[in-house]
């Protein structure tokens, strides 16, 4: 069964360091999402890609976060420099990506749990 | 703006008894609604979704939810809880209006505990 892959599963870093997370969506899925899930809360969208283009990054803290999906397949989310408040689960999801994407199921990866010391 | 409110942060039931997880939504337009489940250290899995077809939606693992527009509710139920149902459950709304990105907005989650 096709799955969304993420790595690493766990990452511990010190504040002010740079970290990067990788996501490989389900083959053929045009839309890719990065979410942040703080402990005890629901996921919140950080950035959405349609193929290689960003369609929504309104909630991405652009002073320290960046995301790319250069070839429209896999994606990387980077934080530089990391802050204590960035400790969270970072989830990647993908969907087929029709225009009205609300009705399309998003398939989630296992996430990367980031701890910033 | 769309939003969801999960009325209980924690629900505890005994194995074999019914499950009710409550969710109210707010949406200016016709919403798509979802329930996702998250087991520890695993990704989110879709349980069921409502997209303006039948108001009673059946999902996986015996779960179902009923869309009630008059009450703006989308409660999740299961007749008989199983130990394996213990997890975090998220009610989710998506904006389906034209021109939107269909972004998902998650509730804060309800942790379901199942006692033997």
Interface residues (C-beta under 8 A of the other chain):
Chain A: X4 X33 X40 X41 X42 X43 X44 X45 X48 X55 X56 X91 X93 X100 X101 X102 X103 X104 X105 X106 X107 X108 X109 X110 X111
Chain B: X32 X36 X41 X42 X43 X44 X45 X46 X49 X51 X90 X92 X94 X95 X96 X98 X100 X101 X102 X103 X104 X106 X107 X108 X109
